[in-house]
Amino acid sequence: MNDLNNDDFVTDVVNEYSDTIYRVALNITKNSADAFDVCQEVFIRLIKNKHKIKDRSHLKAWLLHVAVNCAKSCKTSAYVRHCVPLAEAREQGVSDNTFDKAIFQFVMQLPPKYSVAIYLFYYEDLKISEISKILNVTQSTVKSRLARGRKQLREIIEREQSYD
């Protein structure tokens, strides 16, 4: 790794520093999958910014700085804050309230594009702007999905009540 502009530069850096970056990320994120994501992000940034690296001693400091920043960003992201592992979610359930469980079952009967929007909005308390970023759609699309989902949910509930 004598030449920083060498074709094998990134490969050499990955081989030499990936374990260190992973351990730093794991220490901050406390999650193996998130730590791997941070490592990937660090090396993507290296590829994009390798022209900014002055020398070998600067490289390690730069990589660690980027790793710490990426790990902190990952840990504080809305997705991670509002995310619960599926196994935990099944154990916890939606609520102890029987009515809430019934409503949740009705929400899950909706087509996925509506049930996801309603779930994120009402059960995870995310803002429309956050949902639009998560689903990679516009805010107006999220609002439409919420409105249509509510309408379909109302119809499902009314249909179920008429059977009782």
N, C-alpha and C positions, 0 to 999 in steps of 0.2 A: 504494500500500500504506500509506495513511495510517491506516486503521482496521484493527486486528487482528481485529475481529469481523466484518469485511466478508465477504460471500458468496464473493468471489473471492480471499480471503486465501490459501488453500492453493494455488490455481492460480498466483498471483503468486509465492509462495515457491518452488514447484517450478520455475517459469521462471527465477527469479533464482539459486537456489542448487543446482540439480540437478548442474550441471557440477562445482562445488566439492566437493560431497558425494561424487560419483562418483570424483573424483581422490583424495580422502582414502581412500575405501574401497579403491580399486584399489591404492594404495600399501601398504596393510596386507595385503589378501587376496592380492595378486599374481595375481588371476584375474578376468577381465572379468565372467563370469556371476555370481560371488559378489559382485562390486562392485555389479552391478545389483540383486541381491537385498537388499544392505545399503541401497541408496538407497530401494528400495520400503519396507523396514522403517522407515527414518527418517521417511518421509512418512506412513506409517500411524500412527506414534507421535505425529507432529505433529497429525494429525487428532484423535487421542484426547486429547491434552494441550494443545491450543492455548490453553486457559483459563489455563495456567500461564505463558505468555509475557507478560512485563511490557511490553517495548517493542522497537523495531527492533534496537537494539544487543544486547539480550539474546537476540533470536531467532537471530542468526548464531552466537553462542557456544553456545547450546543445541543447535542443529542439528549443529554440529561435534562437540560432546561426545557426542551420541547416535550420530553416525556412527562415531566412533572406538570407542565401546563395542560397537556392533553388529558392526563389522568384526572386532574382537578376538574376540568371541563366535563369529562365523562361522568364523574361522580355527582356533579351538581346539575346535570341535564334533567329536564323535565321527565324524559322517558325513564331514567333510572330512579328518580325520586318517586314516581307513581307506579313503578313496575313491581309486581309480586310474582315470584316463581309460581308456575302452574300448580305444582304439588301443594304449595302453601295455600294458594287460592282455593283449591278443592277442600282442604282441611278446614279453612276458616269459613268458607261459604260466603254468601253475599251479606247476610244479616241473620240475626236470630229471629227476626220478625217474620212470621209465616206469610203475611201479606206481601212483604218485600221479596220473599223468595218466589212467590207466585208471579209477581210483576216481572222479576228477573227472567223467569221461564218464558213469559210472553215475549220479552225483549229478544231472547235467543231464538224465537220462532220467526223473527223478521228476517228478510234477506240480509246477507252479510254487510252490504254497504250501509244499510240503515242501522242494523244492530250494533255495529262497531262505533258509529258516530254517537248513537244514544248512550252506549256503555261508557265511552270515554267522557262524554259530557256530564252525565248524571252520576255515574258510579265512581269515576276517577277524578271528577271535579276539574277537568281540563277546560281551558278557555277555547273558544272557537279558533283563535289564531294558532294555538298549540296543536289542536286537532288537525288543522289544515296542513301544518308542517309534517305531522306524523303520517298522515294519509297521502301527502303530496298532491293535494287538491287545493283549489282556491277557497277562501273563506265563504264566499257565496254558495259554493257547492256544499260545504259543510252545513250551512244554514238550511239549504234545500233538503239535504238528507235528513236533518233533524226534523224539519216540518213534515216531510213525507213519512218518516219513521213514526212520528207521534200519531199521525193520522191512521196509519196501518195498525199501530199498537192499540189505539182507541177502538178500532173495528174488531180486533182480536178479543179484547176485553169484553166488549159488548156482546160479541158472539158467544163467548164462554159464559157470561152471565145469563144469557137467554136460555142456555142449556140447563142451568141450575134451577 
